[in-house]
């Protein structure tokens, strides 16, 4: 069972008692999957064709499920009513890491219309816009995270201070060291493969206990769904093995950040020709005008969409010079100091965006990337000159926003965000980002206690 399955196949598996639980889910603002677990027979008879419901506060609450005032989509005044989850039959798959379980994703509706503020709806709209202009997007996201020998409960009981990374040494590409995590990582690869996600590889990363997983590229919606499933499976497999993991962009000031690099290419409507590549081009790298303008738009609007790549105060702590996280907005050929790294050749030619952190919501990050690039093509936006050498030390380059105050100001004043996504979506996520910022500013951190508590 290494591909998504059809409705009829799911019905057969339920009849055979191979599946007794079906999860219905959709992504919230944090990119987490939220939903319900159904008895499989009831799911087949009553839910598969008609969908299900969930409280609309799932798109208007914080990470602790606290109801937050100020959202237009839901409130105490509106009574916190239901959203309808319209199930997408193309997303049915076996959740192989769970016992006798299948999972299906869907889109949330209100009054028989898609909810514009839903992350999955936002991405689908940008995909439809690209298709209306004759383009197909192919995309893959790399994902980094940390693995710990602590259980989740022990980590919480110790306030996430006494954490034991799964390795005692830096393990970037090191095959001997990564053997320590292989019992966990091999489980993750096998379960994902049997759940319809083709894993290309896993590898150790730079810091202690840091890992990376790469999966095969596909269309943006499938990739975002896969990305969410990967995170869900990785967390639950760790839990079942008395370990813990985190996708925080920066879990510790002395450790490297964790990224979600986006690899994107533009194809014709049939998906047969990579429009970034032009064998007749006079450019040194045989890149097309579509490549040039897509890159130009992506770079121009990087400051506007930065919050979709770095949504939390902690996310910005990843952007440190000489850490392989970008600090300047630049592009180059196969240069990891640049924000946009051009890799591959001919049909594999693509743009790698190195801004997003592992904590970004993939639906929002992918939607923002597509929107910026398509706008670049529409307006024929040229990118700046190619960057060579060390982008970190090049003071002529525009700097990335390095804290949430700067990122939010750029988001708030952006006409591009409002024009592309609509005022309702912009207001919704501006409120979301501001809530995260305000809660962070009220918190008294361990650093503050260690620095300012009386010393005697």
C-alpha positions, -999 to +999 in steps of 0.1 A: +000+000+000+025+026-011+002+050-030-030+069-021-060+046-024-094+051-040-127+053-022-136+018-034-103+004-021-110+020+013-145+004+013-130-030+006-104-026+034-131-017+058-152-047+048-121-069+053-116-054+088-081-042+077-092-006+085-112+001+117-105+039+121-106+067+096-092+102+104-107+132+088-084+163+089-076+197+077-047+221+084-051+249+109-032+282+109-002+266+125-001+239+098-012+213+123-038+186+112-070+189+132-101+168+129-118+136+141-113+098+143-143+078+130-153+042+133-146+030+098-180+015+091-198+046+102-174+066+081-183+046+050-220+048+056-224+084+068-193+105+063-174+095+031-199+112+007-212+139+030-182+151+050-183+162+086-182+193+108-159+210+132-160+242+153-150+273+134-127+283+163-101+260+148-093+289+125-096+314+153-077+300+183-041+299+194-018+269+197-032+262+232-067+262+217-076+294+235-104+314+219-089+347+206-110+378+201-106+399+169-111+373+142-140+379+118-144+342+110-154+332+146-162+348+179-184+346+210-208+370+194-212+347+164-216+317+187-186+296+174-206+277+149-196+248+126-174+246+096-182+219+071-153+197+061-157+187+024-135+156+020-111+153-009-112+117-021-078+122-038-061+124-004-073+090+010-043+070+023-033+044+048-018+059+079+007+031+082+023+043+114-011+038+132-029+006+137-056-002+111-061+035+103-067+055+072-067+093+068-084+117+044-080+155+042-104+181+031-114+217+026-135+237+051-167+254+040-191+279+055-225+284+040-216+261+011-185+282+001-149+276+008-135+295+037-111+320+022-089+321+054-083+283+054-047+276+045-057+248+021-081+272+003-055+299+001-031+275-017-057+261-040-066+296-052-030+304-062-027+270-080-059+278-099-046+312-109-014+297-122-033+271-142-056+298-157-024+313-171-012+280-186+012+270-159+017+240-138+039+242-107+061+213-095+074+216-060+092+198-032+100+208+004+130+197+024+123+195+061+148+196+090+140+187+126+156+177+159+153+142+175+156+138+213+159+108+236+135+125+260+099+115+259+074+144+253+062+142+289+098+143+303+106+172+280+076+192+293+082+182+329+117+196+326+105+228+309+123+217+277+157+226+293+173+193+301+170+179+266+191+150+253+197+152+216+198+118+199+234+122+190+265+134+209+283+146+177+277+167+147+264+143+121+260+162+088+262+134+062+280+112+087+268+076+081+284+062+113+269+088+136+235+087+121+233+050+129+222+061+164+190+075+150+185+049+124+160+028+144+137+059+144+145+073+109+141+040+092+107+035+108+098+070+095+109+062+060+091+029+058+058+041+073+058+071+050+064+049+019+036+026+029+014+057+034+018+070-001+047+094+003+079+086-017+109+093+005+141+101-014+165+101+015+172+111+051+205+124+064+221+139+095+223+176+097+249+200+113+238+201+150+234+174+176+203+153+169+193+173+138+179+153+108+166+161+073+141+143+052+136+148+014+106+135-005+099+133-043+085+165-058+049+167-070+022+193-074+019+220-047-013+208-031-002+172-028+032+184-015+016+205+012-007+176+022+023+153+022+043+178+042+016+179+069+014+141+069+052+138+073+051+161+104+022+142+119+037+108+113+072+119+126+057+132+158+036+102+165+063+077+156+086+095+181+059+094+208+053+056+203+091+050+206+094+072+238+113+099+220+104+134+210+111+157+180+107+194+173+101+214+141+109+247+158+130+269+135+153+276+163+150+254+194+182+264+210+205+295+206+236+273+204+222+250+177+216+254+140+181+264+129+158+240+111+146+250+076+120+241+051+137+248+018+113+250-012+123+237-046+101+250-073+099+248-111+074+261-136+060+238-163+036+240-193-001+231-187+005+195-197+034+192-172+058+180-200+082+210-204+101+229-177+095+265-187+125+277-166+148+260-192+154+273-227+180+255-247+181+284-272+187+310-245+217+333-248+220+333-210+250+315-195+227+290-177+201+285-205+174+301-184+141+314-199+123+347-196+097+329-174+125+319-151+139+354-150+106+371-143+094+344-118+126+348-099+123+386-101+088+386-086+097+361-059+127+383-049+108+416-051+080+404-029+101+384-004+098+411+022+060+412+018+056+374+022+083+369+048+058+363+076+044+333+057+079+318+059+087+329+095+055+331+114+066+333+150+091+354+171+113+324+175+114+318+137+135+349+131+162+337+155+172+312+128+186+340+105+222+341+117+252+349+095+273+319+084+246+295+096+234+285+062+202+304+069+199+335+046+204+370+059+205+389+026+180+388-003+201+375-032+203+348-059+231+327-072+239+294-089+244+267-063+255+290-035+241+282-001+249+317+012+221+331-011+184+333-004+176+319-038+199+291-050+195+279-086+201+242-089+197+215-115+199+217-153+176+213-183+144+196-171+156+196-134+163+234-134+146+249-104+147+276-078+155+268-042+141+293-017+160+290+016+140+314+037+112+292+052+118+276+086+106+241+095+078+257+116+062+275+086+027+264+074+034+247+041+001+257+025+008+294+032+044+293+023+037+275-011+008+299-019+030+329-012+058+316-034+035+309-063+018+342-060+050+362-060+065+343-089+034+346-111+031+383-104+067+386-115+058+370-149+027+392-153+047+424-146+079+412-162+100+419-131+137+415-136+157+401-107+187+420-094+222+410-106+233+376-097+253+374-065+287+357-063+308+348-034+297+352+002+263+369+004+266+372+042+294+398+038+280+416+009+266+449+024+252+460-009+224+434-007+190+440+009+188+425+044+161+400+054+140+412+083+156+398+114+128+401+139+091+398+140+085+436+144+102+442+110+085+413+094+051+424+106+055+460+095+064+448+060+033+425+060+010+452+073+019+478+047+020+453+018-004+462-010+007+429-027-006+407+001-040+424+000-042+424-038-033+388-042-049+371-012-077+396-004-082+420+025-100+393+046-071+369+044-046+396+051-065+409+081-069+373+095-032+364+094-021+399+104-041+393+136-027+358+139+009+371+137+002+400+161-012+376+187+019+355+186+040+386+189+020+400+218+021+368+238+058+365+233+064+401+245+045+394+277+065+363+286+093+363+311+119+339+296+145+317+312+172+339+298+157+369+316+156+350+349+191+338+345+204+372+337+185+395+361+176+374+391+197+385+421+232+369+422+245+360+456 
